[in-house]
């Protein structure tokens, strides 16, 4: 799968700096298996027939869900990564129409028609995550999955491998930092939390709008 290699757009680092899903590094493989297992577990619990991923990057998960027989689509603020996602879709015989360029702050409720909205590795990049959560509240999805890096574990792991030392391990582009407890407090102001997973080094939650009927 083609990736963006950490390109910058409008001053923001977009996409993935390296192919973490295709990495041959055993440590990276172990970490990504944990993320994969947690996200798969929460998607199964939500039991959606359709998924929309906000911040879809190069389209890895959308294309995977489509292969699994789900109705899936994705959006990202970056035209660069959406172009790459469309190219990746074409390489797999999928219509590029499943991807659209859309800023999370500008999404209208009628623009996303999915049982489940996934928004992973997005909020830490945003100047106003509370505004983004209010936008997510306004959507029609019955479930939402969110994930963010878990601090200070994330930065500590970067320092251990000698990365971003001058920034105390903070990854470029991460302007918000949450511990597990702080992130759960933030999410709980907007949603009912159904399940929490902590694959190292992330916090991942399945939640529901408070107005949505429970299917659990």
C-alpha positions as CSV (number, residue, x, y, z in Angstrom):
1,X,0.0,0.0,0.0
2,X,1.3,3.4,-0.9
3,X,1.8,5.8,2.0
4,X,2.4,9.6,2.3
5,X,5.8,9.4,4.1
6,X,5.1,12.2,6.5
7,X,4.3,14.9,4.0
8,X,3.2,18.3,5.3
9,X,0.0,20.1,4.1
10,X,-1.0,23.5,5.3
11,X,1.6,23.2,8.0
12,X,0.2,19.9,9.3
13,X,2.0,16.5,9.0
14,X,-0.4,14.2,7.2
15,X,-0.8,10.5,6.8
16,X,1.9,8.0,7.9
17,X,5.6,8.7,8.1
18,X,6.3,5.0,7.3
19,X,4.3,1.9,6.5
20,X,3.6,0.7,10.1
21,X,1.2,-1.9,8.8
22,X,3.7,-3.4,6.4
23,X,6.8,-3.0,8.7
24,X,9.2,-5.9,9.1
25,X,10.3,-4.6,12.5
26,X,9.1,-7.2,15.1
27,X,8.5,-4.6,17.7
28,X,6.3,-2.5,15.4
29,X,4.5,-5.7,14.3
30,X,3.7,-6.5,17.9
31,X,2.5,-3.0,18.6
32,X,0.3,-2.9,15.5
33,X,-1.1,-6.4,16.3
34,X,-2.3,-4.9,19.6
35,X,-4.0,-1.9,17.8
36,X,-5.5,-4.2,15.2
37,X,-6.9,-6.6,17.8
38,X,-8.4,-3.8,19.9
39,X,-10.0,-2.0,16.9
40,X,-11.3,-5.3,15.5
41,X,-12.8,-6.2,18.9
42,X,-14.6,-2.8,19.2
43,X,-15.9,-2.9,15.7
44,X,-17.3,-6.4,16.3
45,X,-19.0,-5.2,19.5
46,X,-20.6,-2.3,17.6
47,X,-21.7,-4.8,14.9
48,X,-22.2,-2.2,12.2
49,X,-23.4,-2.8,8.6
50,X,-21.6,0.4,7.6
51,X,-18.6,2.3,8.7
52,X,-17.2,5.8,8.0
53,X,-13.7,6.6,9.0
54,X,-12.9,10.2,9.7
55,X,-9.1,10.8,9.3
56,X,-8.8,7.7,7.1
57,X,-5.3,8.5,5.9
58,X,-4.2,6.4,3.0
59,X,-7.3,4.1,3.4
60,X,-5.9,1.0,5.0
61,X,-8.8,0.3,7.3
62,X,-11.6,1.4,4.9
63,X,-10.2,-1.0,2.2
64,X,-9.9,-3.8,4.8
65,X,-13.5,-3.4,5.9
66,X,-14.7,-3.4,2.3
67,X,-12.8,-6.7,1.9
68,X,-14.7,-8.0,4.9
69,X,-18.0,-7.3,3.3
70,X,-18.9,-4.1,5.2
71,X,-20.1,-0.9,3.6
72,X,-17.2,1.4,4.3
73,X,-16.1,4.9,3.4
74,X,-13.5,7.4,4.6
75,X,-12.6,11.1,4.7
76,X,-9.6,13.1,5.5
77,X,-8.8,16.8,5.6
78,X,-5.7,16.2,3.4
79,X,-6.0,16.2,-0.3
80,X,-2.6,14.6,-0.5
81,X,-3.6,11.5,1.4
82,X,-7.0,11.2,-0.2
83,X,-5.3,11.1,-3.6
84,X,-3.1,8.3,-2.2
85,X,-6.2,6.5,-0.8
86,X,-7.9,6.7,-4.1
87,X,-4.8,5.3,-5.8
88,X,-4.7,2.5,-3.3
89,X,-8.4,1.8,-3.9
90,X,-7.8,1.6,-7.6
91,X,-5.0,-0.8,-7.1
92,X,-7.4,-3.1,-5.3
93,X,-10.2,-2.7,-7.8
94,X,-12.3,-0.5,-5.5
95,X,-14.0,2.7,-6.6
96,X,-12.2,5.8,-5.4
97,X,-15.6,7.3,-4.6
98,X,-15.4,5.6,-1.2
99,X,-13.0,8.4,-0.2
100,X,-13.6,12.1,0.1
101,X,-11.7,15.2,1.2
102,X,-13.4,16.6,4.2
103,X,-12.3,18.5,7.3
104,X,-13.7,17.2,10.5
105,X,-14.7,20.7,11.6
106,X,-16.8,21.1,8.4
107,X,-18.7,17.8,8.4
108,X,-22.5,18.1,8.4
109,X,-24.7,15.5,9.9
110,X,-26.2,14.5,6.5
111,X,-22.8,14.0,5.0
112,X,-22.1,10.8,7.0
113,X,-24.6,8.0,6.8
114,X,-23.0,5.1,8.8
115,X,-23.8,2.9,11.8
116,X,-20.3,3.3,13.1
117,X,-17.9,6.3,12.9
118,X,-14.3,5.6,13.5
119,X,-12.0,8.5,14.4
120,X,-8.6,7.1,15.4
121,X,-5.3,9.1,15.7
122,X,-7.0,12.4,14.9
123,X,-7.9,14.3,18.0
124,X,-4.3,14.7,19.1
125,X,-3.6,16.7,16.0
126,X,-6.4,19.2,16.5
127,X,-6.3,22.7,18.0
128,X,-9.9,22.4,19.2
129,X,-10.7,18.7,20.0
130,X,-13.8,19.7,22.0
131,X,-15.3,21.3,18.8
132,X,-14.5,18.1,16.9
133,X,-16.3,16.0,19.5
134,X,-19.3,18.2,19.2
135,X,-19.3,17.6,15.5
136,X,-19.1,13.9,16.1
137,X,-22.0,14.1,18.5
138,X,-24.1,15.6,15.7
139,X,-23.7,12.6,13.4
140,X,-26.3,9.9,13.0
141,X,-24.0,7.0,13.9
142,X,-25.2,4.7,16.7
143,X,-21.6,4.0,17.8
144,X,-18.2,5.8,17.7
145,X,-14.7,4.5,18.1
146,X,-11.9,7.0,19.1
147,X,-8.3,6.4,19.8
148,X,-5.4,8.7,20.9
149,X,-1.8,8.1,22.0
150,X,-1.6,7.3,25.7
151,X,0.7,9.8,27.5
152,X,3.3,9.8,28.9
153,X,3.8,6.2,27.6
154,X,3.8,7.3,24.0
155,X,6.5,9.9,24.4
156,X,8.5,7.7,26.7
157,X,8.6,5.0,24.1
158,X,9.8,7.5,21.5
159,X,12.6,8.6,23.8
160,X,13.6,5.0,24.5
161,X,14.2,4.5,20.7
162,X,16.0,7.9,20.5
163,X,13.2,9.8,18.6
164,X,12.1,13.4,19.0
165,X,14.5,13.9,22.0
166,X,14.5,17.7,21.7
167,X,10.6,17.6,22.0
168,X,10.8,15.2,25.0
169,X,9.5,12.4,22.8
170,X,6.4,14.2,21.5
171,X,5.7,13.2,17.9
172,X,5.7,16.0,15.4
173,X,2.1,17.1,14.8
174,X,0.8,16.0,18.2
175,X,-0.5,19.2,19.9
176,X,-2.8,17.5,22.4
177,X,-1.6,14.9,25.0
178,X,-3.9,12.8,27.2
179,X,-3.4,10.2,29.8
180,X,-5.9,7.4,29.8
181,X,-7.9,9.0,32.6
182,X,-7.8,12.5,31.1
183,X,-9.0,11.2,27.7
184,X,-11.9,9.2,29.2
185,X,-13.0,12.3,31.1
186,X,-13.0,14.3,27.9
187,X,-15.0,11.6,26.0
188,X,-17.5,11.2,28.8
189,X,-18.5,14.9,28.6
190,X,-19.9,14.1,25.2
191,X,-20.7,10.3,25.0
192,X,-21.6,7.3,27.0
193,X,-18.5,5.0,27.1
194,X,-19.3,1.4,26.3
195,X,-15.9,-0.2,26.3
196,X,-12.3,0.9,26.8
197,X,-9.2,-0.8,25.3
198,X,-5.6,0.1,26.1
199,X,-3.4,-1.5,23.4
200,X,0.2,-0.2,24.0
201,X,0.6,2.7,23.6
202,X,-3.0,3.9,22.9
203,X,-6.3,4.6,24.6
204,X,-9.2,3.4,22.5
205,X,-12.9,3.7,23.3
206,X,-16.2,2.5,21.9
207,X,-18.9,5.0,22.8
208,X,-22.5,6.0,22.0
209,X,-24.3,9.3,21.7
210,X,-26.5,9.7,24.8
211,X,-29.6,9.9,22.6
212,X,-28.9,6.7,20.8
213,X,-30.8,3.5,21.8
214,X,-28.7,0.8,23.3
215,X,-28.1,-2.4,21.3
216,X,-25.9,-4.0,23.9
